[in-house]
Every structure is written in structure tokens, then in C-alpha cells.
Amino acid sequence: MRRMLIILTAMLITGVVVFGAIGADDPDPYENVNSEYSPTEARDPFIEILTGNKTGVYIGDWLNIEGESFAFSLPAGFSVKFFPDTYEIADIIFYEAVVSKIIAGYVYESEPVIDTIGKIVGEYLYNLGDYSVTESLSIFVADGSINEVYSLNFSGMPCWFVLNSQSQTPGEFGPGRFFVFLGLPDEIEIEIWASLYSGIVQSVNLF
């Protein structure tokens, strides 16, 4: 665990990345999954929870966190630091290490989701090197937005992305209000981190 936290502290650098587009309101509850994807096919524990294929964690006793443009919930043991800039950024901290980020704001144009991910990786995770997409899907949310969920692999290190957008086209990001979640789990305790991160994602509420 300590080795993982040291790596995360070095990798998740605070900065600003300009997206082509994004948008959303409250991303909970999740309504259904892209018709081309069956939740029974999911292998990634984070994706299994977000598709409803596996039970997540109870968040009713988590701490409510509120920024300028969005709110979310955090379990005990975590802290948060906000960075207002072009977009509002929340660094989620565990044992003094930044383990995940939430980025929220508004953009005016759309672009392919994979392009947006590439920009975020280039801004915050560039020291991890090349990556591959191990699993992905589009989840239609009850508020009319779409969650694009991606599981990436950086030479054995997993990374999860959720890109919430007002786009009506799966695979496209924006335009409109948005939030992006990215998190690096401890691969040794990946099921626990999947539960915690999915709870955080499902609690995000844009103002």
C-alpha cells in the first residue's frame, strides 16, 4: 500500500487540461447500459458495480463535500483539496497521497471520448507511460446524460475513468456541463477501491 501511495503522489499532478466538451447534472441513479454492451460481460470490478452487476458500498454515512460547482461524498479516512481554475478540480487524498481527481465545469464543443482521455492522461498521468483500454462502456443516466466508463492499464497499473457528459451520442464527450473522475486503485485491494470509487462517482452532483 505504501509503495502505491508514493507512486500516486508522484503521478497525479495538479494542473489544467482543456477538453473539447462535456456536461451533466446528478449522475445517479443509473438507468441502463449501452445496448451493445451486456453488464454480465463485465470483468472489471469498478465497471461491474457501476452497471449494477455487483453491489456497491453504502454511502449514507459518508461526509458530504461541497465545492463551487459540484458536491460529492467521501468515506472516513479521505480528505479533499479544491483547485478553482478553468475547471474546478478536487484532489481526493488518502494518507497524504492524491489517489483520485474530480474535474468539473462547462465546455462548448464535443470530441471523441478517447481524445478527452488522452488529454487528461497527458496532463496528469504522463509519467506512467503508454496505456491500453482494457474495458469500456457507455451508461445512460436517468437525468439524460451519459457516463463513459473506461478501465485503463499502464503496464500493469490499473486506472479508472468516468466521463459524465450531456452528449446524446455514446462515445462523444459534450458539449455542456460535465464532470470527470479518474482514480488509481491499489491493485492488491482492487475490490475495495472499486467499491469506494464507485460510491464517490455515484454521489457527484453538479450545481
C-alpha positions as CSV (number, residue, x, y, z in Angstrom):
1,M,0.0,0.0,0.0
2,R,2.8,2.5,0.9
3,R,4.5,1.9,-2.4
4,M,1.3,2.5,-4.3
5,L,0.6,5.8,-2.4
6,I,4.1,7.1,-3.2
7,I,3.6,6.4,-6.9
8,L,0.2,8.1,-6.8
9,T,1.6,11.2,-5.1
10,A,4.2,11.5,-7.9
11,M,1.7,10.8,-10.7
12,L,-1.5,12.7,-10.0
13,I,-0.2,16.2,-10.6
14,T,-2.5,19.2,-10.2
15,G,-2.9,21.1,-13.5
16,V,-5.4,22.3,-16.1
17,V,-6.3,20.5,-19.3
18,V,-8.7,21.9,-21.9
19,F,-11.3,19.5,-23.1
20,G,-13.3,19.7,-26.3
21,A,-16.5,19.3,-24.3
22,I,-18.6,17.7,-21.6
23,G,-21.7,18.0,-19.3
24,A,-24.2,16.7,-16.7
25,D,-26.5,17.0,-13.7
26,D,-26.8,14.4,-11.0
27,P,-25.4,11.2,-12.4
28,D,-27.4,8.9,-10.0
29,P,-29.3,6.7,-10.5
30,Y,-28.0,4.8,-13.5
31,E,-30.7,3.8,-15.9
32,N,-29.3,1.4,-18.4
33,V,-26.3,0.3,-20.4
34,N,-25.3,0.8,-24.0
35,S,-27.3,-1.7,-26.0
36,E,-24.1,-3.0,-27.5
37,Y,-22.7,-4.0,-24.0
38,S,-24.1,-6.5,-21.6
39,P,-23.4,-5.9,-17.9
40,T,-23.0,-9.7,-17.5
41,E,-19.9,-9.5,-19.6
42,A,-18.1,-7.0,-17.3
43,R,-14.9,-8.3,-15.7
44,D,-13.5,-5.1,-14.1
45,P,-14.9,-4.8,-10.5
46,F,-15.4,-1.0,-10.9
47,I,-17.4,-1.4,-14.0
48,E,-19.4,-4.3,-12.5
49,I,-20.6,-2.1,-9.7
50,L,-21.5,0.9,-12.0
51,T,-23.5,-1.4,-14.2
52,G,-25.4,-2.8,-11.3
53,N,-23.9,-6.3,-11.8
54,K,-22.3,-6.2,-8.4
55,T,-23.4,-4.5,-5.1
56,G,-21.5,-1.3,-4.2
57,V,-20.8,0.3,-0.9
58,Y,-23.3,2.1,1.4
59,I,-22.6,5.8,1.3
60,G,-25.3,7.1,3.7
61,D,-22.8,7.8,6.5
62,W,-20.1,9.4,4.3
63,L,-19.1,13.0,4.6
64,N,-20.7,15.5,2.2
65,I,-18.2,17.6,0.4
66,E,-19.2,20.8,-1.5
67,G,-17.2,22.9,-3.9
68,E,-18.2,25.9,-6.0
69,S,-19.7,23.9,-8.9
70,F,-20.3,20.3,-7.6
71,A,-20.7,18.2,-4.5
72,F,-19.9,14.6,-3.6
73,S,-19.4,12.3,-0.7
74,L,-16.3,10.8,0.8
75,P,-15.7,7.9,3.2
76,A,-13.8,8.3,6.5
77,G,-10.1,8.5,6.1
78,F,-10.2,10.5,2.9
79,S,-9.7,14.3,2.6
80,V,-10.1,16.7,-0.3
81,K,-8.4,19.8,-1.7
82,F,-10.2,22.0,-4.3
83,F,-8.4,24.0,-7.0
84,P,-10.6,26.6,-8.8
85,D,-9.2,27.3,-12.3
86,T,-10.6,27.0,-15.9
87,Y,-12.4,24.0,-14.4
88,E,-12.9,23.2,-10.7
89,I,-10.6,20.3,-9.6
90,A,-10.9,18.3,-6.4
91,D,-7.9,16.2,-5.4
92,I,-9.0,13.3,-3.3
93,I,-6.3,12.4,-0.7
94,F,-5.7,9.2,1.3
95,Y,-2.8,9.0,3.8
96,E,-1.4,12.3,2.3
97,A,-1.3,10.9,-1.2
98,V,-3.6,12.1,-4.1
99,V,-5.3,8.9,-5.2
100,S,-8.0,10.4,-7.5
101,K,-9.4,13.6,-9.0
102,I,-12.8,15.0,-9.9
103,I,-12.8,17.7,-12.6
104,A,-16.0,19.7,-13.3
105,G,-17.0,22.6,-15.5
106,Y,-18.6,23.5,-18.8
107,V,-17.3,23.1,-22.4
108,Y,-18.8,24.3,-25.7
109,E,-17.8,21.6,-28.2
110,S,-17.8,17.9,-28.5
111,E,-15.0,15.5,-29.2
112,P,-14.4,11.7,-29.1
113,V,-14.2,10.4,-25.5
114,I,-10.9,8.7,-26.2
115,D,-9.4,12.1,-27.2
116,T,-10.5,13.6,-23.9
117,I,-9.0,10.7,-22.0
118,G,-5.7,11.2,-24.0
119,K,-5.6,14.9,-22.9
120,I,-6.2,14.1,-19.3
121,V,-3.6,11.3,-19.3
122,G,-1.1,13.7,-20.9
123,E,-1.8,16.3,-18.2
124,Y,-1.9,14.2,-15.1
125,L,-0.5,10.7,-15.8
126,Y,2.2,11.3,-18.4
127,N,4.9,9.7,-16.2
128,L,3.1,6.4,-16.3
129,G,3.9,5.9,-19.9
130,D,1.8,4.1,-22.5
131,Y,-1.6,2.6,-21.7
132,S,-4.2,0.3,-23.1
133,V,-8.0,0.3,-22.7
134,T,-9.0,-3.0,-21.1
135,E,-12.7,-2.4,-20.8
136,S,-15.2,0.4,-21.5
137,L,-18.9,1.1,-21.9
138,S,-21.4,3.9,-22.1
139,I,-24.1,4.1,-19.3
140,F,-27.2,6.2,-19.9
141,V,-28.1,8.1,-16.8
142,A,-31.7,8.9,-15.6
143,D,-31.1,12.7,-16.0
144,G,-30.4,12.3,-19.7
145,S,-26.6,12.4,-19.5
146,I,-24.1,9.7,-20.4
147,N,-21.4,8.2,-18.3
148,E,-18.4,6.9,-20.3
149,V,-16.6,4.4,-18.1
150,Y,-13.1,3.3,-19.0
151,S,-10.6,0.9,-17.4
152,L,-7.1,1.6,-18.5
153,N,-3.8,-0.4,-17.9
154,F,-0.5,1.4,-17.5
155,S,2.0,-1.5,-17.7
156,G,0.2,-3.4,-15.0
157,M,-1.1,-0.4,-13.1
158,P,-4.9,0.0,-13.4
159,C,-6.7,3.3,-13.7
160,W,-10.4,4.1,-13.9
161,F,-12.1,6.9,-15.7
162,V,-15.7,8.1,-15.6
163,L,-16.6,10.9,-18.0
164,N,-20.1,12.3,-17.5
165,S,-21.4,14.3,-20.4
166,Q,-24.7,15.8,-21.7
167,S,-23.8,14.3,-25.0
168,Q,-26.6,12.2,-26.6
169,T,-24.2,10.1,-28.6
170,P,-22.2,7.3,-26.9
171,G,-18.5,7.8,-27.5
172,E,-18.8,11.6,-27.7
173,F,-18.0,14.0,-24.9
174,G,-20.0,17.2,-24.7
175,P,-21.0,19.9,-25.1
176,G,-22.3,21.3,-21.8
177,R,-21.7,20.7,-18.1
178,F,-19.5,17.8,-17.2
179,F,-17.6,16.0,-14.6
180,V,-14.6,13.7,-15.0
181,F,-13.5,11.2,-12.3
182,L,-10.1,9.5,-12.5
183,G,-8.8,7.1,-9.9
184,L,-5.8,4.9,-9.4
185,P,-6.6,1.9,-7.2
186,D,-4.3,-0.3,-5.2
187,E,-4.1,-3.4,-7.4
188,I,-3.7,-5.6,-4.3
189,E,-7.0,-4.4,-2.8
190,I,-8.8,-3.6,-6.1
191,E,-12.2,-4.8,-5.0
192,I,-12.2,-2.4,-2.0
193,W,-11.1,0.5,-4.2
194,A,-13.7,-0.3,-6.8
195,S,-16.4,0.0,-4.1
196,L,-15.1,3.2,-2.7
197,Y,-14.5,4.9,-6.1
198,S,-17.9,3.8,-7.5
199,G,-19.6,5.3,-4.4
200,I,-17.8,8.6,-4.9
201,V,-18.8,8.7,-8.6
202,Q,-22.4,7.9,-7.9
203,S,-22.6,10.7,-5.3
204,V,-21.4,13.5,-7.6
205,N,-23.9,16.3,-8.0
206,L,-23.3,19.2,-10.4
207,F,-24.8,22.6,-9.4
